[in-house]
Amino acid sequence: MKTDPGTPLSTLRAAVSVHLELFLVALGFLTRLGPVRVVPSSSLAKSLLYFAPVGAIIGAIIAAPLYLGLFSGQPLAAALVVAVLHAWLTRALHHDGIADLFDALGSGKRGEEFWMVMKDSRVGAFGCLALVFTVFGHIVLTAACLRSHSIAVVAFFPIFGRCLPAILIYSAGKNAKAPGLGAIFTALERKEIYAGAALFVLVTVGLLLIGWAALLVGMLLSTAFLSFLVRLGKREGRINGDFLGALIIVGELSILAGVAATATL
């Protein structure tokens, strides 16, 4: 017996199919866990809704060895394993963004020259320094959290970081325009829905896993960088995908710093 296309059941099945497809698009785009899918740009843009769930999968995988008791009493070794797993799972996608952004900032250029530096495939001194400090920061801050037995933040920081792009796109407003891949996400309509969903996940999961004090510090730190990116986007006339990648990395560092800073409270 065929299902009438107009019945509630068929409508539900169609909606589930659409959202499953968006989830798989996000999984393939953000990680090596799924195949890279050739999809319309609108589908890739809407997959922004599933960045946080993909972050949860990343967090579960990188935290699993710690919950299994591996590297117990060796926080630095455990933090190194977490950093390596994180970079491998994500193909270091967002590290590329932070290197490009800081190369452009360090050049002191403005306007089209700023964007020319950012689009250059070569990594300069400022980009190298940004990569060194961010990777080193991931390891040191993760080790500090593990010394205070805060394993939950390892599962949470990939979620936190991947909630922030939707908030940046909404906050940038009319400056949320971009060349290249970033244009796909910044062309989204009804950005407030994506930003609201991301903020809801960020707050509720954060309160559950790490508590209000660490969450508050992490949000303040990441908001400061997000505000800087919004101002930079206004100065340069637009934002791009490198802004989003850099924000994810800094957001992850921010929430790790929040847990480390409040561990004794």
LINBELNOR-V354207 format. One record per residue. PSI is psi in degrees with one decimal (none if undefined). OMEGA is omega in whole degrees, -180 to 180 (999 if undefined). Layout:
psi=PSI omega=OMEGA
psi=PSI omega=OMEGA
This chain:
psi=125.4 omega=-178
psi=147.0 omega=179
psi=131.1 omega=176
psi=125.9 omega=-179
psi=-19.3 omega=-177
psi=-1.5 omega=-177
psi=156.7 omega=178
psi=-36.2 omega=-179
psi=-44.3 omega=180
psi=-34.9 omega=177
psi=-40.9 omega=178
psi=-44.3 omega=180
psi=-40.9 omega=180
psi=-41.1 omega=-180
psi=-42.4 omega=178
psi=-41.9 omega=180
psi=-42.3 omega=180
psi=-46.5 omega=-177
psi=-32.4 omega=174
psi=-41.0 omega=178
psi=-42.8 omega=179
psi=-39.1 omega=178
psi=-44.7 omega=-180
psi=-34.3 omega=175
psi=-46.9 omega=179
psi=-40.2 omega=-179
psi=-42.5 omega=179
psi=-31.1 omega=-180
psi=-42.5 omega=-173
psi=-20.1 omega=-175
psi=173.0 omega=173
psi=9.7 omega=-178
psi=-19.4 omega=178
psi=157.4 omega=179
psi=147.4 omega=174
psi=123.6 omega=-173
psi=136.6 omega=175
psi=107.6 omega=-175
psi=162.5 omega=174
psi=150.4 omega=-179
psi=-30.8 omega=179
psi=-36.0 omega=178
psi=-40.3 omega=177
psi=-40.1 omega=179
psi=-45.9 omega=-178
psi=-19.3 omega=178
psi=-10.6 omega=175
psi=-29.6 omega=179
psi=-24.1 omega=-176
psi=14.3 omega=175
psi=-42.7 omega=-179
psi=-46.4 omega=176
psi=-37.5 omega=176
psi=-39.0 omega=175
psi=-36.3 omega=178
psi=-37.0 omega=178
psi=-44.1 omega=177
psi=-47.1 omega=-179
psi=-40.5 omega=180
psi=-39.6 omega=-178
psi=-46.0 omega=-176
psi=-22.5 omega=178
psi=-17.3 omega=-175
psi=-46.0 omega=180
psi=-33.1 omega=-179
psi=-41.1 omega=178
psi=-23.4 omega=177
psi=-3.8 omega=177
psi=3.7 omega=178
psi=145.2 omega=179
psi=24.9 omega=178
psi=130.3 omega=-179
psi=4.8 omega=178
psi=70.5 omega=-173
psi=-35.3 omega=-179
psi=-43.0 omega=177
psi=-42.1 omega=179
psi=-41.1 omega=180
psi=-37.0 omega=177
psi=-42.6 omega=178
psi=-42.7 omega=178
psi=-45.8 omega=-179
psi=-41.2 omega=-180
psi=-46.1 omega=178
psi=-42.8 omega=-179
psi=-47.6 omega=-179
psi=-38.5 omega=-179
psi=-46.0 omega=-179
psi=-36.3 omega=-176
psi=2.0 omega=-176
psi=24.5 omega=-178
psi=32.4 omega=-176
psi=-44.0 omega=-174
psi=-22.5 omega=175
psi=-35.0 omega=177
psi=-39.1 omega=-180
psi=-42.4 omega=-178
psi=-32.9 omega=177
psi=-45.5 omega=180
psi=-42.5 omega=-178
psi=-46.0 omega=-176
psi=-27.1 omega=171
psi=-44.1 omega=-180
psi=-42.2 omega=178
psi=-43.2 omega=-178
psi=-23.0 omega=-180
psi=-22.4 omega=-177
psi=7.6 omega=-179
psi=161.3 omega=176
psi=162.5 omega=177
psi=-143.1 omega=-176
psi=-29.6 omega=177
psi=-35.6 omega=175
psi=-46.7 omega=-178
psi=-30.8 omega=177
psi=-42.1 omega=178
psi=-42.5 omega=-178
psi=-35.6 omega=-178
psi=-10.8 omega=180
psi=126.5 omega=-178
psi=-16.9 omega=179
psi=148.8 omega=178
psi=126.0 omega=180
psi=-172.1 omega=-177
psi=-43.1 omega=-178
psi=-37.4 omega=177
psi=-40.9 omega=178
psi=-44.6 omega=179
psi=-41.2 omega=179
psi=-42.1 omega=179
psi=-43.3 omega=180
psi=-49.1 omega=-177
psi=-37.5 omega=-179
psi=-42.9 omega=178
psi=-45.4 omega=177
psi=-41.3 omega=179
psi=-41.5 omega=177
psi=-47.0 omega=-176
psi=-47.9 omega=-177
psi=-45.8 omega=-178
psi=-37.7 omega=176
psi=-42.4 omega=178
psi=-40.3 omega=178
psi=-40.2 omega=178
psi=-41.3 omega=-178
psi=-30.2 omega=177
psi=-28.3 omega=178
psi=14.9 omega=177
psi=32.3 omega=179
psi=68.3 omega=-179
psi=-29.7 omega=-176
psi=-30.3 omega=-179
psi=-27.0 omega=177
psi=-37.1 omega=176
psi=-25.8 omega=-173
psi=-32.1 omega=-171
psi=-31.4 omega=175
psi=-29.6 omega=176
psi=-48.8 omega=-178
psi=-50.0 omega=-177
psi=-37.3 omega=-176
psi=-4.4 omega=171
psi=-24.1 omega=-170
psi=-34.2 omega=-180
psi=-40.5 omega=179
psi=-36.5 omega=180
psi=-38.1 omega=177
psi=-44.4 omega=-179
psi=-41.1 omega=177
psi=-43.6 omega=-176
psi=-31.7 omega=-178
psi=-21.4 omega=176
psi=-126.8 omega=-176
psi=-16.3 omega=178
psi=1.0 omega=179
psi=62.0 omega=175
psi=150.8 omega=-176
psi=150.3 omega=169
psi=164.2 omega=172
psi=-148.3 omega=-175
psi=-35.7 omega=-179
psi=-27.8 omega=-179
psi=-29.1 omega=-179
psi=-42.2 omega=-178
psi=-38.6 omega=-177
psi=-9.7 omega=177
psi=0.9 omega=-179
psi=142.2 omega=171
psi=157.9 omega=178
psi=52.2 omega=-178
psi=-25.5 omega=-177
psi=-27.4 omega=179
psi=-45.5 omega=180
psi=-41.8 omega=180
psi=-41.5 omega=179
psi=-42.4 omega=178
psi=-42.0 omega=-180
psi=-43.1 omega=-180
psi=-39.5 omega=179
psi=-47.0 omega=180
psi=-45.6 omega=-178
psi=-47.1 omega=-176
psi=-48.3 omega=-175
psi=-46.5 omega=180
psi=-37.4 omega=179
psi=-43.7 omega=178
psi=-36.0 omega=-179
psi=-40.8 omega=-171
psi=-36.3 omega=-173
psi=-10.1 omega=177
psi=164.7 omega=-171
psi=-36.8 omega=-175
psi=-50.3 omega=179
psi=-40.0 omega=179
psi=-41.6 omega=-179
psi=-46.1 omega=179
psi=-44.7 omega=179
psi=-39.7 omega=179
psi=-38.7 omega=179
psi=-44.4 omega=-180
psi=-45.9 omega=-178
psi=-33.4 omega=177
psi=-36.1 omega=178
psi=-43.5 omega=180
psi=-38.5 omega=178
psi=-42.5 omega=179
psi=-38.6 omega=177
psi=-43.1 omega=180
psi=-37.3 omega=177
psi=-45.4 omega=179
psi=-39.5 omega=178
psi=-40.1 omega=177
psi=-38.2 omega=177
psi=-38.8 omega=-180
psi=-40.6 omega=-176
psi=-1.3 omega=174
psi=-7.4 omega=-180
psi=170.4 omega=171
psi=167.6 omega=177
psi=-173.2 omega=-176
psi=-28.9 omega=178
psi=-33.1 omega=175
psi=-43.3 omega=-178
psi=-43.2 omega=179
psi=-43.2 omega=179
psi=-38.7 omega=180
psi=-37.8 omega=178
psi=-46.5 omega=-180
psi=-48.0 omega=-179
psi=-35.4 omega=176
psi=-42.0 omega=177
psi=-44.2 omega=178
psi=-36.8 omega=-178
psi=-43.7 omega=-178
psi=-32.3 omega=173
psi=-41.8 omega=178
psi=-37.2 omega=179
psi=-42.5 omega=179
psi=-43.4 omega=-180
psi=-39.3 omega=-176
psi=-27.7 omega=-175
psi=9.8 omega=-175
psi=-29.5 omega=-177
psi=-0.1 omega=-179
psi=none omega=999
